[in-house]
């Protein structure tokens, strides 16, 4: 999908050269890159963008200065995407601890389409680390659009269903949405909302927001004023005092109060920002420290229990003893992993092995429908053994067609059952779904309850969209491990390195909070508290009925196997919404628990939280609402449709807004059929689910009779690749065959009339 999008933008830039912008140009016409310099990533959005979707090249022209355009025959299939010019942009970012909430508001103009014609416009929203789309609002002279979440049952009654390309994730961090039929010359006012995470390294938080606009979105006319504004508010939570160290734009401090700081950048510019927003601040400390924030629920909250959020920071670990590690890599080598997925996995494992100390031990287990061991026992991480392991991985093991996950996991845990003085861990990498996933979780749950002080941690990584990411999250949660995902093949290496680095840098294990054991009215979202890593702080969120304890103490085991007690300071959360901060984490954890327990009440709880906080979930669907506008005449009470000039207008409150159901935006619960067929990640075809279901039902009894070597899925994929002309020809051919068959049937039934 990303490659198709990039090619469409490249075609759009070529088409944009047809537009005459007058003699007083501020920028040169857009120029596609030379062939040797072309890269798909260049044409993907690096900041919020809007594109005109052009199927008919004849409509491309300057809406203000009509010019002679040479006649163009035919239509563009797929359509070209011409980037629209931007007339103003504001960026507002609120940071709370390791979470950031972003709002981009701006004005774009359909500068490339005749006034008498219209086109669809596609919005692209690139987001930062672990970005989650929260909403889109569009305001036009005659109507407005906005996104909204509804329940799954309610969505079944909506007749208007969007095509996949009209609302989807182009990549895990790029959300796209199509707005239909916007007239040439129209100004589009838009607000985009999303949340994302701040990265953490060596006691320093870093925020990076995509804000790098290409030159061709700058208005071509010099007289158009161009103003950009960035407002950045930082609330460090429990960390007192903020020392910011690096900023990307010339900010001015607008306010400062302890752990709160406000920064403002505002300027009239010749061209829009050519760099992402970047901001870093430090919370370093010599030792592990933490605190707790407490807040009462809002009046609109269904759950009226108090909210709490506990944060633990790793501090500086220089000169401190680290855990001795016993590591086993359990890697899926089924046929679907062949190629890029498996090569990236091998490279990441080689890098992780190089980071082990000589006193650490490791092993590697590869599995498909069979299990292959690098060694029958744990091996010390010497240079020779690491080199041998690398050679073993490079050999061609027999790639089976099945995925048997339980046996290699049991073997790995068994090998780590007697590892005193070290922290045992398993890294599981897979791209598939298996039928006994709940059985695996039940086995791990019993193992943790009956295990010793340091049971094996299982860190999981899911590749692609066919594996059950909620199972992998649940398995990691039960074993105090970490979960990672690489839904895009381009991110396999980076996500795997991130997971390995986080798992191998544990500084505090077996964490418990003293008040949780004695307080039955406290609910913690995570069933088991994961270990604290030097790579990131640890956040523990939950709810409390009644009075919250006056004091809190966190207990755990350090790298030298000594016990430590950390006093946690309790504060009232001010100017911060704990519900907002914990929503994404709570939805993910509760969804995994709802899948494992098959609990309908938990599913309803997730759905309500999703609707209240605007975070997408497996139990809600996103829709696009279209509302018309009217203009009130000052002399009469009669309402008439607003003119295209954009006069004062009012929303039609009495009219029912048009609802368009977008495609499913979540990862789902795995695909057993795709796993059984060994379909590689990244090769899946995006097929409209509703159409697929109808065709499957309609053709379930005829496929076998028509062709023994064909199936409904094959037919759907084949038809989805046809051009419009081919579809028309096939329809006419089928109609002709039907007429011939009908005439033959009539001659048989009524020979006297034949």
NORMO-V648368 format. One record per run of one state. SS is the DSSP state (@ for helix, = for strand, . for the rest). FROM is the first residue (numbers start at 1). LEN is the number of residues. If there is no record, write none. Layout:
ss = [SS SS]
from = [FROM FROM]
len = [LEN LEN]
//
This chain:
ss = [. @ . = . @ . @ . = . @ = . = . = . = . = . = . = . = @ . = . @ = . = . = . = . = . = . @ = . = . = . = . = . = . = . = . = . = . = . @ . @ . = . = . = . @ . @ . = . @ . = . @ . = . @ . = @ . = . = . = . = . = . = . @ . @ . = . = . = . = . @ . @ . @ . @ . @ .]
from = [1 2 17 25 26 35 38 40 44 49 55 57 60 61 80 84 85 97 99 110 113 114 118 127 132 140 143 152 156 161 162 164 167 172 174 184 187 198 199 202 204 210 212 213 215 218 219 221 222 227 236 243 248 252 258 260 269 274 275 277 283 289 296 306 314 325 333 335 338 340 355 361 368 371 374 379 381 383 395 405 416 423 431 437 451 457 464 469 479 483 487 489 504 506 514 519 522 525 532 534 536 537 538 545 552 558 563 573 578 598 600 614 620 633 639 642 650 652 658 662 672 677 689 700 703 707 712 721 724 750]
len = [1 15 8 1 9 3 2 4 5 6 2 3 1 19 4 1 12 2 11 3 1 4 9 5 8 3 9 4 5 1 2 3 5 2 10 3 11 1 3 2 6 2 1 2 3 1 2 1 5 9 7 5 4 6 2 9 5 1 2 6 6 7 10 8 11 8 2 3 2 15 6 7 3 3 5 2 2 12 10 11 7 8 6 14 6 7 5 10 4 4 2 15 2 8 5 3 3 7 2 2 1 1 7 7 6 5 10 5 20 2 14 6 13 6 3 8 2 6 4 10 5 12 11 3 4 5 9 3 26 5]
//
